[in-house]
Amino acid sequence: MENETTPRRAFMKKSLAFSAALTLGSTFLQTLSAEAATDYVIGSPMAANEKEFRMGVIGPAELSLATSQIAVDKATDKNTKEFAGFELGEALAVTGVLKDLETPVPAMDAKAKATLAKIKSTPAGPEFDKAYIKAQLENHEFLRDLAQSYISKGKLAGAAENQGRHLATLSLAVFKEHVAITSRILKELGA
């Protein structure tokens, strides 16, 4: 009887070891694939840790706040006006949370300044609505990609990283939703 269980045990040990090696190898390859997909895309927003994620969000959130403050008054399309109101509330909340976390607010880059100038200078009407929604679409695509980049890095150690991942996970759902909504509104506006 001892001879019967020993080969069986040896077979089970080898099978379990082989299975563990395959799982580990698969996980390693998936990690490499995810990193390759996010790290080597030219122009793709990236965040390797929670601080980089917060720093990547605050600038676009500030731009969204500034443009939405204008849009709640200037938008003429019903859906654009409604989106601007929701977006203003969201931007106030996001910038407030990020500032509470002592996230420094960077100066606006040239692209953000140009977007804000265009929103300010475009008169109320269909062209304004298109310009505002297009800017929001681009902003939310950036934010979506930034959140996906951070989340794809895998779990990092520390309470701040856990909170950052939670924030990014919750934010990603909203960013995706806003990309879909602004895309739909742009189509309705004929843009």
Residue pairs with C-beta under 8 A, 6 or more apart in sequence:
31 154
34 152
34 154
35 152
35 153
37 152
38 44
38 46
38 148
38 149
38 152
38 153
39 46
44 145
44 149
45 56
45 142
45 143
45 145
45 146
45 149
46 52
46 146
46 149
46 150
47 53
47 55
47 56
47 146
47 147
47 149
47 150
47 153
47 168
48 150
48 153
49 150
49 153
49 156
49 161
49 164
50 150
50 156
50 160
50 161
50 163
50 164
50 165
50 167
50 168
51 160
51 164
52 150
53 146
53 147
53 150
53 164
53 167
53 168
54 98
54 101
54 103
54 164
55 103
55 104
55 106
56 143
56 146
57 94
57 98
57 143
57 146
57 171
58 95
58 98
58 103
58 104
58 105
58 106
59 105
59 106
59 108
59 109
59 112
60 112
60 139
60 142
60 143
61 91
61 94
61 95
61 98
62 91
62 95
62 105
62 108
63 108
63 112
63 115
63 116
63 135
63 139
64 87
64 90
64 91
64 136
64 139
65 88
65 91
65 92
65 95
66 116
66 119
67 115
67 116
67 119
67 132
67 135
67 136
68 84
68 85
68 87
68 88
68 91
68 136
69 88
70 119
70 120
70 132
71 80
71 81
71 84
71 87
71 88
71 119
71 128
71 132
72 81
72 84
72 85
72 88
74 122
74 123
74 124
74 128
74 132
75 81
75 84
75 124
75 128
75 129
75 132
76 124
76 125
76 126
76 128
76 129
77 126
77 129
77 185
77 188
77 189
79 185
79 188
80 129
80 132
80 133
80 185
80 189
83 133
83 136
83 181
83 182
83 185
84 132
87 136
87 178
90 174
94 171
95 105
97 167
99 105
108 116
115 135
118 131
118 135
119 128
119 131
119 132
119 135
122 128
122 131
126 189
129 189
130 186
130 189
130 190
130 191
133 182
133 185
133 186
133 189
133 191
134 182
134 186
134 191
136 178
136 182
137 179
137 182
137 183
137 186
140 175
140 178
140 179
140 182
141 179
143 171
143 175
144 172
144 175
144 176
144 179
147 168
147 169
147 171
147 172
147 175
148 172
150 164
150 165
150 168
151 165
151 168
151 169
151 172
155 161
155 162
155 165
156 165
